[in-house]
Amino acid sequence: MLSKVVPLKGSFMVTAIVGFLISLLYIYRQLGNKTWGFTFMLFFAAMFIASIISMTSSPSMPELEKKE
């Protein structure tokens, strides 16, 4: 089962990190809404894992821009 890994932008990883921190500090702790806080943290953690997989498995950028 081989799958193609799509290179993601760096802003995707930044969004995942910021979203996780906001979910942890504001939704989970400040508002006290533990169900939604956990759900958002899980979602942004999945985004972060996807960006790590994309970063380690994708081909390097100069190979993508090859013109023949």
Residue pairs with C-beta under 8 A, 6 or more apart in sequence:
5 53
5 54
5 57
5 58
6 54
6 58
7 54
7 58
7 59
7 61
7 64
8 50
8 51
8 54
8 55
8 58
12 47
12 50
12 51
12 54
13 48
13 51
13 52
13 55
15 44
15 47
16 44
16 45
16 47
16 48
16 51
17 44
17 48
19 40
19 43
19 44
19 47
20 40
20 41
20 44
20 45
20 48
23 37
23 40
23 41
23 44
24 37
24 41
27 33
27 36
27 37
27 40
28 34
28 37
28 38
28 41
29 37
31 37
